[in-house]
């Protein structure tokens, strides 16, 4: 089994005991500052160790009782982070990993593999290349940081970018690592967690309308309002709050044979937080502030797929005083609209 030496990445070796020696999960730091190695796992293709993130999120505001979804960035060149590094293991947990490996050498089918892997881990974490004695003399003074995967983006190719084995960071220090967790990383993760309401518009006439008849469209201001998500890393005092605020509704009629109001199809938010105006009796001949007029019937058994998309302005703040704006987000839905010819009677 000595052919393993020099071929398998250290990070993968740290991950393997999770499968082969699950008792390591109970062998960590009893102070509660570390992660359980039982939460760690090998990344795709076994090339890196990842941990279940300890970042926790809370929601402020309500999206109502209906369905919710997640935002898509209006900037095609930007997306929330797929992975980052965060505090994960205490010195005692790294030491326990090596002990767990060595304990499996006597098991059937595993031969001396435990000692081989233990030697490789010790070379990094015990023998001074680069760490000495698992940094046990620094217990409580820092943590080994490891890669955490954004659970919303675990299948993104970018999730493989965090491929370093666990590395040491003293308490209070900022790692010299671009992918280390920061207030902005937390804010961008919170962006991914924003539960915006389903874009269910109100229409008059509803579902079925007539050719050349203005159809009024509006949104319930009680449902579309500010919503925030705070992402925090327990034990660090570090958190960021990301807030989404609706700013406009974009209408796509589902056919070129239609006229939108306004002509751009972009209905801006009103001062009271509503978008558009509810139809009132007696205003059939008025031009709606937000709406559509279909110029051709959809057919007796067909309909037009009207798409309504809300744009949300995104901003963030943090416990460090840092903050700013993130790319606008959108969330939309499509509903079928049947358009009929107006029937006339010849006398």
C-alpha positions in Angstrom: 0.0 0.0 0.0 3.0 2.3 0.1 2.1 3.4 -3.5 -0.3 5.8 -1.7 2.6 8.0 -0.6 2.8 11.3 -2.6 -0.2 10.4 -4.7 -3.2 11.2 -2.6 -3.8 14.9 -1.6 -3.6 15.5 2.2 -7.1 17.0 2.1 -8.5 13.8 0.7 -6.7 11.8 3.4 -8.3 14.0 6.1 -11.7 13.3 4.6 -11.3 9.6 4.3 -11.5 8.8 8.0 -15.1 10.1 8.0 -16.0 7.0 6.0 -13.6 4.5 7.5 -13.4 5.7 11.1 -16.7 7.4 12.0 -15.8 7.4 15.7 -13.7 10.5 15.0 -16.9 12.5 15.1 -17.0 12.2 18.8 -13.3 12.8 19.4 -13.1 16.6 18.9 -12.7 19.7 21.1 -15.1 19.5 24.0 -15.1 23.3 24.3 -17.7 23.5 21.5 -15.5 25.7 19.4 -14.7 23.1 16.8 -16.6 21.3 14.1 -17.4 17.6 14.3 -15.4 15.7 11.8 -18.5 13.8 11.2 -19.8 16.8 9.3 -16.8 16.7 6.9 -16.8 14.9 3.6 -14.7 14.5 0.5 -15.4 16.9 -2.3 -16.4 15.8 -5.8 -13.9 13.3 -7.1 -12.4 13.0 -3.6 -10.0 15.9 -4.3 -10.7 18.1 -1.3 -12.3 18.1 2.2 -15.4 20.1 2.7 -17.4 20.8 5.9 -21.0 21.6 6.5 -21.0 25.4 7.0 -21.6 26.7 10.5 -23.0 29.9 9.0 -26.6 30.4 10.3 -29.3 32.6 8.7 -32.3 34.3 10.0 -35.1 36.0 8.0 -36.6 39.4 8.9 -39.8 40.4 7.2 -42.3 38.1 5.6 -43.0 36.9 2.1 -46.5 35.9 3.1 -48.0 32.4 3.2 -47.6 31.7 -0.5 -44.8 30.1 -2.5 -41.3 31.7 -2.4 -38.2 31.4 -4.6 -34.6 32.6 -4.8 -33.3 35.5 -6.8 -31.4 35.4 -10.1 -28.7 38.1 -10.5 -29.2 40.7 -13.2 -25.4 40.6 -13.6 -24.6 37.5 -15.6 -20.9 37.8 -14.6 -21.7 37.6 -10.9 -23.2 35.0 -8.6 -23.1 34.3 -4.8 -20.0 32.3 -3.7 -20.0 28.6 -4.3 -17.5 27.9 -1.5 -15.3 29.6 1.1 -13.0 28.8 4.0 -14.2 29.1 7.6 -13.0 28.0 11.1 -13.6 24.2 11.2 -11.3 22.1 13.4 -9.5 22.5 16.7 -6.0 21.0 17.2 -7.5 18.2 19.2 -9.7 17.3 16.3 -6.8 17.1 13.8 -4.9 14.9 16.3 -8.0 12.7 16.7 -8.2 12.2 12.9 -4.7 10.8 12.8 -5.4 8.4 15.8 -8.6 7.3 14.0 -6.6 6.4 10.9 -4.0 4.4 12.8 -6.7 2.5 14.6 -8.0 1.0 11.4 -4.7 -0.7 10.4 -5.7 -3.8 12.4 -9.1 -4.1 10.7 -9.7 -6.8 8.1 -9.1 -5.6 4.5 -7.3 -2.4 5.5 -3.9 -3.9 6.4 -1.4 -1.1 7.1 -3.2 1.6 5.2 -4.0 3.4 8.5 -0.4 3.8 9.4 0.5 4.9 5.8 -2.2 7.6 5.9 -1.4 8.5 9.5 2.3 9.1 8.5 1.2 11.4 5.7 -1.1 13.4 7.9 1.5 13.6 10.6 4.0 14.9 8.1 1.7 18.0 7.7 0.2 18.4 11.1 2.7 17.0 13.5 6.2 16.9 12.1 6.6 20.6 11.2 5.7 20.5 7.6 4.2 23.1 8.2 2.6 22.4 11.6 4.2 20.9 14.7 2.4 18.6 17.2 -1.1 19.5 15.6 -0.7 23.0 17.2 -1.9 21.5 20.5 0.1 24.2 22.3 -2.2 26.7 20.6 -5.4 25.0 21.7 -8.0 27.8 22.1 -5.8 30.4 20.3 -7.0 29.6 16.8 -8.6 27.0 14.5 -7.8 25.0 11.4 -9.9 26.5 8.6 -11.5 24.3 6.0 -13.5 24.6 2.8 -17.3 25.0 3.2 -19.7 24.6 0.2 -22.7 26.8 -0.4 -25.5 24.2 -0.2 -27.4 26.1 -2.9 -24.4 25.8 -5.3 -22.9 22.4 -4.4 -23.0 21.3 -8.1 -21.4 24.5 -9.5 -18.0 24.0 -11.0 -16.8 26.9 -8.8 -17.4 24.7 -5.7 -14.1 23.0 -6.6 -12.2 26.2 -6.2 -11.7 25.7 -2.4 -9.2 22.8 -2.7 -6.8 23.6 0.1 -6.4 21.2 3.0 -7.2 22.6 6.5 -4.8 25.5 7.4 -4.2 27.3 10.7 -5.5 30.8 11.5 -4.9 32.5 14.9 -7.9 34.0 16.6 -8.5 37.6 15.3 -6.3 37.2 12.2 -7.5 37.5 8.7 -6.2 34.7 6.5 -4.2 35.6 3.4 -6.7 33.7 1.3 -9.1 35.4 -1.2 -11.8 32.8 -0.5 -11.7 33.1 3.3 -15.1 34.0 4.8 -15.6 37.8 5.2 -18.6 40.1 5.9 -19.1 40.4 2.1 -19.0 36.6 1.6 -21.7 36.3 4.4 -23.7 39.0 2.6 -23.5 37.2 -0.7 -24.5 33.9 0.9 -27.5 35.7 2.5 -28.4 36.9 -1.1 -28.8 33.2 -2.0 -31.1 32.6 1.0 -33.5 35.5 0.4 -37.1 34.0 0.2 -38.8 36.4 -2.2 -42.5 35.8 -2.8 -43.8 34.2 -6.0 -44.7 36.8 -8.6 -48.4 36.3 -8.7 -49.9 39.4 -10.3 -53.5 40.6 -10.1 -55.3 41.2 -13.4 -58.6 42.6 -14.6 -60.0 41.0 -16.5 -58.6 37.9 -14.9 -57.3 34.9 -16.9 -59.5 35.7 -20.0 -59.5 39.0 -21.7 -60.7 40.5 -25.1 -58.8 41.8 -28.1 -58.1 45.5 -27.9 -59.4 45.6 -24.3 -56.8 47.1 -21.8 -56.0 44.6 -19.1 -55.0 46.1 -15.8 -52.1 44.6 -13.8 -51.0 45.2 -10.3 -49.2 43.7 -7.3 -50.3 43.4 -3.7 -48.3 45.9 -1.7 -48.8 43.9 1.5 -47.0 40.9 -0.1 -44.2 42.7 -2.0 -42.2 44.5 0.6 -38.7 44.6 2.0 -37.2 41.3 3.3 -33.8 40.7 4.9 -31.6 37.7 5.7 -28.8 37.8 8.3 -26.0 35.4 7.9 -23.7 34.9 10.9 -20.8 32.8 11.9 -21.4 31.7 15.6 -18.7 32.4 18.0 -17.1 35.1 15.9 -19.4 38.0 16.3 -19.3 38.3 12.5 -22.5 38.7 10.6 -24.0 40.5 7.6 -27.6 41.4 6.7 -28.7 41.5 3.1 -31.9 43.3 2.2 -34.1 43.0 -0.9 -36.5 45.8 -1.8 -38.9 45.5 -4.8 -38.5 48.3 -7.3 -40.3 47.4 -10.5 -42.4 44.8 -12.4 -41.6 43.8 -15.9 -44.4 42.5 -18.2 -43.7 40.3 -21.2 -47.1 39.6 -22.9 -46.0 36.3 -24.5 -46.7 37.5 -28.0 -45.6 40.4 -30.3 -49.2 41.2 -31.0 -49.6 43.2 -27.8 -49.1 46.7 -26.4 -47.8 47.1 -22.9 -48.3 50.0 -20.5 -45.8 51.7 -20.1 -44.5 50.9 -23.6 -41.3 49.5 -22.0 -43.2 47.0 -20.0 -41.5 48.2 -16.9 -43.9 49.2 -14.2 -42.2 51.2 -11.5 -43.1 51.0 -7.8 -45.4 53.6 -6.4 -44.7 55.8 -3.3 -46.9 53.6 -1.1 -45.0 50.4 -2.2 -47.6 49.1 -4.6 -47.0 48.5 -8.3 -49.8 49.4 -10.8 -53.3 50.2 -9.7 -56.3 47.9 -9.1 -59.0 48.2 -11.7 -62.1 50.1 -10.6 -65.5 49.9 -12.2 -66.1 52.6 -14.8 -62.4 52.8 -16.0 -62.6 50.3 -18.9 -61.7 53.0 -21.4 -58.8 54.4 -19.3 -55.1 53.5 -20.0 -53.8 51.4 -17.1 -50.6 52.6 -15.5 -49.4 49.0 -15.7 -51.0 46.6 -18.1 -51.3 45.1 -21.5 -53.6 45.2 -24.5 -53.7 42.1 -26.7 -54.2 42.9 -30.5 -54.9 39.3 -31.6 -56.9 36.5 -30.2 -55.1 33.5 -28.8 -57.6 31.0 -30.2 -60.4 29.1 -28.6 -58.1 26.4 -27.1 -54.8 28.4 -26.8 -53.4 31.1 -24.5 -50.5 33.5 -24.3 -47.8 32.9 -21.6 -47.6 36.2 -19.9 -44.4 36.5 -17.8 -44.2 38.9 -14.8 -40.8 39.5 -13.3 -40.1 41.6 -10.2 -36.7 43.3 -9.9 -35.4 43.7 -6.3 -32.7 46.2 -5.2 -30.2 44.5 -3.0 -28.0 46.1 -0.2 -26.1 44.8 2.7 -24.6 45.9 6.1 -22.4 44.1 8.6 -21.2 44.0 12.2 -17.9 45.4 11.0 -19.4 48.5 9.5 -18.8 47.3 5.9 -21.7 47.3 3.5 -22.9 48.4 0.1 -24.9 47.2 -2.8 -25.1 43.8 -4.6 -26.4 43.2 -8.1 -30.1 43.6 -8.5 -32.1 40.3 -8.4 -35.1 39.1 -10.3 -37.8 36.5 -9.7 -40.7 35.9 -12.1 -43.5 33.6 -13.0 -45.6 32.8 -16.1 -49.3 32.5 -16.3 -51.6 31.7 -19.2 -53.9 34.4 -20.6 -56.7 33.5 -22.9 -57.6 36.3 -25.4 -60.9 36.2 -27.2 -62.4 38.2 -30.0 -65.1 40.6 -29.1 -68.4 39.2 -30.4 -70.7 41.6 -32.2 -74.4 41.1 -33.0 -75.8 42.1 -36.4 -79.3 43.5 -36.3 
